[in-house]
Amino acid sequence: MFKCVPCAVEGCRRYALEDMYTCLHHAQNSEEVLRSLIASITDKHRHRDIVMTDVRLKDVDFSKVYLTTSDFARCVFEHVDFSNSKVQACFFDFCLFENCTFDGSDARHSVVAGSKLIGCSFKDTLLIHTNFMGVDAIDCDFSSSDLYYSNFSSSHLVNTKYIDCNLKNADFRFTDRDNVSFKYSNYEEASFS
């Protein structure tokens, strides 16, 4: 699992970036450091144990990336393309995802808890055993996805589609749902109460 090395700057509570002593905010030439880190992640090789928290990413192509056991907590992702990627056992807790695409991805055993998802597409995605507890999902589409054992409990779901999904053992207890569709899904095998 990723190393939780604290930033070397006194009083900073963030984690240091991979192969560095400081977090991105305290790195010299932080924009260049971020560009270099993004370039290394997008090289289509498998990457593990990356720590990149509290970062804002916009218009980045992460399609076909392969990430395992990495931490991206409290990041902001705007117009980021994660389509056809493998994201396994990664942490995206308390993030903001705005107009992001995850179509065709394999995102098993990951944590997205406490995040806000606005206008995101998760079509035809494997989201097995993924933790979405307490998310705000607005105008999202999970259609044709496998959500086996995923947890959406205590979430606020608005204008969100779960059409033709595998919902076996998915947890939707204590959710607020407004204009949510489970059409053609096996919702009777999910938990709602």
C-alpha positions in Angstrom: 0.0 0.0 0.0 1.1 3.6 -0.6 3.5 5.2 1.8 2.1 7.9 4.0 5.2 10.1 4.3 4.3 13.5 5.7 5.4 16.6 3.9 8.7 17.9 5.2 7.4 21.4 5.7 6.7 22.0 9.4 3.0 22.3 10.1 1.8 20.8 6.7 -0.6 17.9 7.1 -0.4 16.7 3.5 1.5 13.7 2.3 4.7 14.0 0.3 4.6 13.2 -3.4 6.2 10.0 -4.7 10.0 10.3 -4.6 9.8 13.7 -3.0 10.1 15.1 0.5 7.2 17.7 0.1 3.7 17.8 -1.0 2.9 19.4 -4.4 2.0 22.7 -2.7 5.4 23.0 -1.1 7.4 21.7 -4.1 9.7 24.1 -5.9 8.3 24.7 -9.4 5.1 22.8 -8.5 3.6 23.2 -12.0 6.5 21.4 -13.6 6.4 18.7 -10.9 2.7 18.1 -11.6 3.2 18.0 -15.4 6.0 15.4 -14.9 3.9 13.3 -12.5 0.9 13.3 -15.0 3.2 12.4 -17.9 4.6 9.4 -15.9 1.1 8.2 -14.9 -0.3 8.4 -18.5 2.5 6.3 -20.0 0.1 3.2 -20.1 2.3 1.2 -17.7 1.1 -0.1 -14.3 1.7 2.4 -11.5 1.3 1.6 -7.8 1.5 3.3 -4.5 1.2 6.9 -6.0 0.3 9.6 -3.6 -1.1 12.7 -5.2 -3.6 14.4 -2.8 -5.1 17.8 -2.8 -4.4 18.4 -6.5 -6.5 20.1 -9.2 -6.5 18.4 -12.6 -8.4 19.7 -15.6 -8.6 18.4 -19.2 -6.2 15.5 -18.5 -6.3 12.2 -20.5 -6.0 9.3 -18.1 -7.7 6.9 -20.5 -6.1 3.5 -20.3 -4.1 4.2 -17.2 -3.4 1.4 -14.8 -3.3 2.5 -11.2 -3.3 0.3 -8.1 -3.1 1.0 -4.4 -2.8 4.8 -4.9 -4.1 7.8 -3.0 -5.8 10.7 -4.8 -7.8 12.0 -1.8 -9.3 15.5 -1.9 -8.5 16.1 -5.5 -10.5 18.1 -8.1 -11.0 16.4 -11.5 -12.6 18.5 -14.2 -13.1 17.1 -17.7 -10.7 14.2 -16.9 -11.0 11.1 -19.2 -10.6 7.8 -17.2 -12.2 5.7 -20.0 -10.9 2.2 -20.4 -8.6 2.5 -17.4 -7.8 0.1 -14.6 -8.1 1.7 -11.2 -7.9 -0.9 -8.5 -7.8 -0.5 -4.7 -7.3 3.3 -5.0 -8.6 6.1 -2.8 -10.5 9.0 -4.3 -12.3 10.0 -1.1 -13.7 13.5 -0.7 -12.9 14.4 -4.4 -14.8 16.5 -6.8 -15.4 14.9 -10.2 -17.0 17.3 -12.7 -17.8 16.1 -16.3 -15.5 13.1 -16.1 -15.7 9.9 -18.1 -15.0 6.5 -16.7 -16.7 4.5 -19.6 -15.4 1.0 -20.0 -13.1 1.1 -16.9 -12.3 -1.5 -14.4 -12.4 0.3 -11.0 -12.7 -2.5 -8.4 -12.2 -2.3 -4.7 -11.7 1.5 -4.7 -13.0 4.2 -2.4 -14.9 7.3 -3.7 -16.7 7.9 -0.4 -17.7 11.5 0.4 -17.0 12.7 -3.1 -19.2 14.9 -5.4 -19.9 13.5 -8.9 -21.4 16.0 -11.3 -22.2 15.1 -14.9 -20.0 12.0 -14.9 -20.4 8.9 -17.1 -19.6 5.4 -15.7 -21.2 3.4 -18.6 -20.2 -0.2 -19.1 -17.8 0.0 -16.1 -16.8 -2.7 -13.5 -17.3 -1.1 -10.1 -17.2 -4.3 -8.0 -16.8 -3.8 -4.3 -16.4 0.0 -4.7 -17.3 2.3 -1.9 -19.5 5.3 -2.9 -20.8 5.9 0.6 -22.0 9.5 1.2 -21.5 10.7 -2.4 -23.5 13.4 -4.1 -24.1 12.1 -7.6 -25.9 14.6 -9.9 -26.6 14.0 -13.6 -24.5 10.8 -13.6 -24.9 7.7 -15.7 -23.9 4.2 -14.5 -25.8 2.4 -17.2 -24.7 -1.2 -18.2 -22.2 -1.3 -15.3 -21.5 -4.1 -12.8 -22.0 -2.7 -9.3 -21.8 -6.0 -7.5 -21.3 -5.4 -3.7 -20.8 -1.7 -4.2 -22.0 0.7 -1.5 -23.9 3.9 -2.2 -25.5 4.1 1.3 -26.1 7.5 2.7 -25.7 9.1 -0.7 -27.7 11.9 -2.4 -28.5 10.8 -6.0 -30.2 13.2 -8.4 -31.0 12.6 -12.1 -28.8 9.5 -12.1 -29.2 6.4 -14.2 -28.5 2.8 -13.2 -30.1 1.3 -16.4 -29.3 -2.4 -17.1 -26.9 -2.7 -14.2 -25.9 -5.6 -12.0 -27.0 -4.5 -8.6 -26.6 -7.8 -6.8 -25.8 -7.0 -3.1 -25.3 -3.3 -3.9 -26.2 -1.1 -0.9 -28.5 1.9 -1.4 -29.8 2.2 2.2 -30.4 5.6 3.6 -30.1 7.3 0.1 -32.0 10.3 -1.0 -33.1 9.6 -4.6 -34.6 12.2 -6.9 -35.3 11.1 -10.5 -33.1 8.0 -10.3 -33.7 5.1 -12.8 -33.0 1.4 -12.2 -34.7 0.3 -15.4 -33.8 -3.2 -16.6 -31.5 -3.6 -13.5 -31.9 -6.4 -10.9 -32.7 -3.8 -8.2 -34.6 -6.5 -6.2 -31.2 -8.0 -5.3 -29.9 -4.7 -3.9 -30.5 -3.4 -0.4 -32.8 -0.4 -0.1 -33.9 -0.7 3.6 
